[in-house]
């Protein structure tokens, strides 16, 4: 069967589902601009999922290797925090003192 319908993304497309030997194939026809917008949305979602998994992994590594966590925190403090709030204290680690001098 075939027909037009609204996809879960909100875009309209013409779809047809066919059986080819033992495989089901969905054929979808839609405006190319809509296809590109949908692919971009999916890519952004995939990238945000990737970033979340990467941060989870970094947190796990920091738990087992505290020095890694300190370096990560130090870099974030140097390049993110100090620009946003210059009075934020630096991260701490045993026997390490961080000072910024003019």
N, C-alpha and C positions, 0 to 999 in steps of 0.2 A: 504494500500500500504506500501511498504517498500523500503529501499535503503540506500546506503551510502551517506554521505554528510559531508561537513565541517560545524561544529557548529560555532556560533558567537565567541566562545573562540579560534577558530583556530584549534581545535582538530578534528580528523575524528571519526565518530561513525556510526554504523549501526542502523537505526531507523525504527520502524514500529508503525503505529498508528492504533489502533483497536477500534471498538465500542463494549462495553459490556453492554447489556441492555440499560440504558439511560446515560451511562458514557463513555467518550472518554478516552482511556488509551494510553500513549506513552511508547513504550518499546525501550530502547536504549542499545546497546551493544558497549562497547569500551574497550580499554586496561586499566587494573586496574591502572597502573602507571599514565595514563592520567587523570583518574577519580580523583585520589588523588591530583594531581597537580591542577586540576580545583577546587576541594573543598577547597584547601589551598588558592587559589587566591580569591575565594568568601569569605572565612572567614576573610582574611586580609581586604578586602573591607568593610565587615560588621563591623569589629573592628574599622576601621578608621571613619566610619559613626557614630558609637557609641561614639567615643572620641570627634568628632565634636559636637554631640548633648549634651554631658556632659559639654563641655566648654561653649556652649550656655547657658545651665541651670545655670552654675556657674556665668556667666556674669549677668544673670537676677537677681540672688540672691544678687550679689554684688551691683547691682543698688538699690535694696530695703533695703539691710542691709550693709551699707558702712564698718562696722567693719569686716564683713566676707571678703569683698574685700581686706581690709588692711591685714588681716591674710594670705590670699592667696598670695598676693603680697610679703609679708614678707618672707613666706616660699620659694617662687620661688627665691627671692633675695638671701636668705641664702644658698640654696642648688644648685641653677643653676647659677645665675648671678655672684656671687662673685668668683666662680671657673673660669668662662670664662673671666670676666673683674673685677678684685679686686677693682678697683677705682670707680665702679658704685655706685651712691648714694642709700641709703636705701629708701624704700617707706615712705611716710609721712601720718600722721593722726593727728587730733587735739589733742594737749596736750600729744603727745607721741614722745619721742626721742629715736632713735635707734643708739647704738654705739657698734662697735666691738673692743674689747681690746685684746691685746696679753697677 
